Amino acid sequence: MTVELLTTRDYEARTGETARVQPKPKQNKTQETTKMLLHEELSRARIREIHTAAETWRPWRHARAARRWSRLARWAETHAERHRIQH
């Protein structure tokens, strides 16, 4: 017994009629959507918590960055003076 593969295009070409496809009934995905929205809301809540925790550290980070840049500026100034004297 042999089976011949028959595509929709082959069927339409042989018979001259178009194959009608029955539309699938709509599935109710409210439960999946609710789960997805719950996970999204939980992740947004976690992100908000992270942002509020980061806000408390912001002044400390700005002060530390200012100290770091002032140290770098002092080093660059001494480095430039050293090279001006040698040349």
Backbone bond lengths (Angstrom), bond angles and torsions (degrees), N, CA, C in turn:
res aa  C-N    CA-C-N  psi(-1)  N-CA   C-N-CA  omega(-1)  CA-C   N-CA-C  phi
1 M - - - 1.435 - - 1.527 108.04 -
2 T 1.274 117.90 126.89 1.459 122.54 178.20 1.514 108.74 -114.53
3 V 1.295 113.92 147.58 1.451 120.41 179.74 1.520 107.79 -118.44
4 E 1.291 115.24 128.98 1.458 119.81 179.46 1.525 108.73 -100.78
5 L 1.323 114.42 128.16 1.458 118.77 177.80 1.515 109.17 -71.10
6 L 1.285 115.69 133.71 1.455 120.58 -178.01 1.519 108.17 -131.10
7 T 1.307 115.82 112.19 1.455 119.51 178.36 1.512 109.52 -86.15
8 T 1.314 115.17 171.01 1.463 120.34 178.98 1.519 110.46 -62.18
9 R 1.313 116.37 -39.44 1.462 119.80 179.64 1.527 111.11 -64.95
10 D 1.350 116.32 -41.92 1.468 119.39 178.06 1.525 110.72 -62.02
11 Y 1.332 116.91 -43.69 1.461 121.32 179.89 1.520 110.91 -60.81
12 E 1.331 115.58 -45.82 1.461 119.29 -179.83 1.525 111.09 -64.81
13 A 1.330 117.23 -36.31 1.468 120.22 -179.42 1.528 110.96 -69.51
14 R 1.327 117.32 -37.63 1.465 120.30 -177.84 1.530 112.42 -76.03
15 T 1.318 116.38 -42.56 1.466 118.88 -173.59 1.519 113.15 -94.89
16 G 1.286 117.33 -21.97 1.455 120.12 -179.33 1.515 113.37 82.12
17 E 1.301 118.78 1.98 1.464 121.07 177.86 1.524 109.17 -116.18
18 T 1.288 114.33 152.47 1.460 118.44 -179.32 1.522 109.77 -88.75
19 A 1.302 114.74 139.30 1.463 119.91 178.26 1.510 108.60 -78.47
20 R 1.302 116.05 127.32 1.457 120.08 -179.68 1.526 109.37 -94.44
21 V 1.274 113.87 129.24 1.457 120.15 -179.95 1.519 108.37 -98.34
22 Q 1.307 115.46 130.35 1.455 120.45 179.08 1.531 109.09 -77.64
23 P 1.320 117.76 129.84 1.465 118.59 178.58 1.525 110.45 -68.02
24 K 1.311 114.89 142.11 1.462 119.88 178.44 1.521 108.66 -77.51
25 P 1.319 116.87 144.05 1.464 118.36 177.77 1.529 109.87 -67.60
26 K 1.313 116.14 147.41 1.459 120.49 -179.78 1.520 109.54 -66.87
27 Q 1.324 114.04 137.09 1.454 118.73 177.95 1.518 109.10 -95.71
28 N 1.295 115.30 144.50 1.451 120.78 179.33 1.522 108.42 -85.87
29 K 1.329 117.01 112.75 1.462 121.15 -177.66 1.519 111.64 -111.18
30 T 1.307 117.85 29.63 1.464 119.34 -176.59 1.513 111.57 -66.77
31 Q 1.320 117.75 -35.50 1.459 119.76 -179.18 1.521 109.98 -67.60
32 E 1.342 117.44 -43.15 1.458 120.44 178.56 1.521 110.22 -64.67
33 T 1.311 117.28 -40.70 1.461 120.90 179.39 1.520 110.33 -64.32
34 T 1.323 116.99 -40.59 1.456 120.75 179.37 1.521 110.43 -63.30
35 K 1.328 116.70 -43.10 1.466 119.94 178.21 1.517 110.15 -61.95
36 M 1.331 116.51 -44.40 1.450 120.46 -178.74 1.530 110.20 -62.94
37 L 1.326 117.35 -43.40 1.452 120.13 -179.97 1.527 111.14 -65.70
38 L 1.310 116.82 -35.55 1.459 120.43 177.96 1.522 110.12 -63.69
39 H 1.335 117.26 -45.01 1.460 120.87 178.70 1.527 110.74 -63.92
40 E 1.320 116.84 -39.89 1.465 119.83 177.96 1.517 111.08 -63.39
41 E 1.318 116.42 -42.73 1.462 120.08 -179.46 1.523 110.76 -66.40
42 L 1.326 117.78 -39.29 1.463 120.39 177.07 1.527 111.02 -64.16
43 S 1.323 117.11 -40.70 1.460 118.95 179.47 1.525 110.34 -67.94
44 R 1.339 118.14 -37.26 1.464 120.41 176.47 1.526 110.74 -63.46
45 A 1.338 116.55 -39.41 1.467 120.22 178.62 1.525 110.51 -63.81
46 R 1.335 117.17 -41.86 1.461 120.08 177.60 1.522 110.96 -63.23
47 I 1.331 116.80 -40.87 1.466 120.31 179.30 1.528 110.28 -64.08
48 R 1.346 116.83 -40.93 1.469 119.44 177.48 1.529 110.99 -62.02
49 E 1.335 117.26 -40.92 1.464 120.63 177.99 1.516 111.04 -62.53
50 I 1.319 116.96 -41.18 1.459 120.77 178.93 1.524 110.58 -64.04
51 H 1.335 116.31 -41.35 1.466 119.84 179.25 1.528 111.67 -64.88
52 T 1.323 117.40 -41.57 1.470 119.08 179.74 1.530 110.60 -67.81
53 A 1.329 117.84 -36.28 1.467 120.53 176.26 1.523 110.15 -65.54
54 A 1.328 117.07 -38.91 1.464 120.53 179.30 1.528 111.03 -67.81
55 E 1.333 117.30 -32.83 1.467 120.83 179.32 1.526 111.18 -62.49
56 T 1.326 117.65 -34.61 1.470 119.51 -179.51 1.522 111.26 -68.53
57 W 1.329 118.26 -28.84 1.461 121.80 -179.37 1.523 112.86 -88.57
58 R 1.320 118.17 -8.43 1.468 120.96 -173.68 1.532 113.68 -58.25
59 P 1.348 121.08 -48.69 1.476 119.31 -179.68 1.529 112.16 -60.19
60 W 1.319 116.49 -38.91 1.455 120.26 179.13 1.531 110.50 -63.83
61 R 1.339 116.73 -42.01 1.465 119.96 179.53 1.518 111.21 -65.46
62 H 1.350 117.59 -38.36 1.467 120.45 179.30 1.524 110.39 -65.72
63 A 1.336 117.71 -41.69 1.458 120.83 178.89 1.519 110.88 -64.48
64 R 1.308 116.63 -41.84 1.458 120.60 179.49 1.525 110.64 -64.47
65 A 1.328 117.06 -42.14 1.461 120.80 178.59 1.522 110.54 -63.77
66 A 1.334 117.14 -39.28 1.466 119.98 178.54 1.523 110.74 -63.12
67 R 1.344 117.41 -42.90 1.466 120.38 177.74 1.522 110.98 -62.84
68 R 1.313 115.95 -41.47 1.466 120.02 -179.70 1.525 111.03 -63.17
69 W 1.346 117.04 -44.86 1.465 119.88 -179.81 1.524 111.36 -67.36
70 S 1.330 117.76 -35.83 1.466 118.80 178.33 1.529 110.16 -67.47
71 R 1.328 119.16 -39.40 1.466 121.50 175.01 1.513 110.98 -61.13
72 L 1.312 116.59 -42.97 1.455 120.79 179.35 1.530 111.01 -64.71
73 A 1.325 117.15 -40.12 1.465 120.87 178.54 1.521 110.45 -64.11
74 R 1.368 117.35 -42.74 1.469 120.22 177.29 1.517 111.05 -61.47
75 W 1.325 116.67 -43.68 1.465 120.09 179.47 1.526 110.55 -62.52
76 A 1.326 117.95 -43.82 1.464 121.39 -179.94 1.520 110.55 -63.56
77 E 1.344 117.37 -37.58 1.461 120.64 179.68 1.521 110.71 -65.75
78 T 1.333 117.10 -46.81 1.469 119.63 179.50 1.524 110.79 -66.09
79 H 1.289 116.85 -37.15 1.472 121.13 178.61 1.532 109.87 -63.78
80 A 1.322 116.93 -43.06 1.471 121.10 179.29 1.517 110.40 -65.75
81 E 1.344 118.59 -41.98 1.470 121.50 178.60 1.521 111.03 -62.48
82 R 1.324 116.13 -41.94 1.455 120.66 179.94 1.523 111.00 -61.25
83 H 1.307 117.05 -40.86 1.460 120.87 -179.27 1.528 112.00 -75.79
84 R 1.338 118.56 -28.17 1.458 121.38 177.20 1.544 109.89 -68.53
85 I 1.299 116.43 -38.64 1.476 120.64 -178.72 1.522 109.86 -68.41
86 Q 1.308 118.25 -41.88 1.469 121.43 -176.50 1.518 112.54 -69.40
87 H 1.298 118.26 -31.82 1.473 120.40 -174.39 1.449 109.27 -97.96
